Amino acid sequence: MLVNYDTVSASDIYKLMSQSVIPRPIAWVVTESNGVVNVAPFSYFTGLSSNPPTMLFSVGHKSDGTPKDTLRNLRETQKCTVCIASEAQLEQLHLSSKELEAHVSEAEHFAIPHTRPVPGYPPMIEGAPVAFFCDFYSEVDLGESKTIPLIVEIKSQFVDVVCITDEERMTITFDPIARIGKSYAYLGEERTPPPIP
Ligand SMILES: Cc1cc2nc3c(=O)[nH]c(=O)nc-3n(C[C@H](O)[C@H](O)[C@H](O)COP(=O)(O)O)c2cc1C
């Protein structure tokens, strides 16, 4: 089957892409505005470059057409903390995707514990194996699109010591959650690459 994207609806394109470009990592993004801690997951997410250390996640709009809180807060404060959730945090991560009013904190509403290891940046979710403390870098212009890809620059990274398997070689291991379509997946077994002759 060959699907010409000019002939299918935006929702079918979403279904096709989100089940084909897989597995997607999930950015569990914490932002703040006026003391309200906002938490939300985003799976149109990837690393861009290690130099400068940058990542990208795409944020859409709320059902009423206004920018999602994450987008608004990032534009306002220029800061975000991107956590990577472990398998044990699946329920908290999923709950935090609920569309709440801007003045309501997902962290408070769902009792998601958080802690602030880096002053000047939003808190990270307690128990996350990894978190990145980031400055807003730029937005990607996709014309009329209501989805805005946001580039953020990593200024520091937290790694839970229990995930560090070899400190000298900077080797870390944990159990992340991925997204496939609208489902979740765990990574399972890692494979060593075969030698290239
Ligand atoms: C696992 C998961 C991944 C998601 N990925 C995205 C995404 O890439 N982009 C997006 O706009 N919304 C995504 N969502 C929906 C947002 O999390 C949801 O709209 C959330 O309410 C946004 O919160 P905010 O208004 O506090 O920023 C995802 C939801 C889930 C459960």
The ligand as a Gaussian input file, in Angstrom:
#p B3LYP/6-31G(d) Opt

LIG

0 1
 C        2.813000       9.646000      26.246000
 C        2.237000      10.928000      25.710000
 C        2.911000      11.623000      24.727000
 C        2.415000      12.855000      24.259000
 N        3.103000      13.510000      23.289000
 C        2.667000      14.730000      22.872000
 C        3.417000      15.456000      21.894000
 O        4.449000      15.015000      21.376000
 N        2.967000      16.687000      21.567000
 C        1.821000      17.232000      22.125000
 O        1.455000      18.383000      21.812000
 N        1.098000      16.549000      23.036000
 C        1.494000      15.326000      23.430000
 N        0.794000      14.634000      24.379000
 C       -0.374000      15.293000      24.993000
 C        0.061000      16.262000      26.101000
 O        0.787000      15.577000      27.129000
 C       -1.198000      16.921000      26.716000
 O       -1.815000      17.706000      25.730000
 C       -0.934000      17.745000      27.957000
 O       -2.184000      18.101000      28.529000
 C       -0.178000      19.019000      27.686000
 O       -0.046000      19.666000      28.930000
 P        0.231000      21.208000      29.149000
 O       -0.959000      21.997000      28.624000
 O        0.336000      21.273000      30.634000
 O        1.490000      21.547000      28.436000
 C        1.215000      13.379000      24.795000
 C        0.507000      12.648000      25.769000
 C        1.003000      11.425000      26.199000
 C        0.222000      10.640000      27.232000

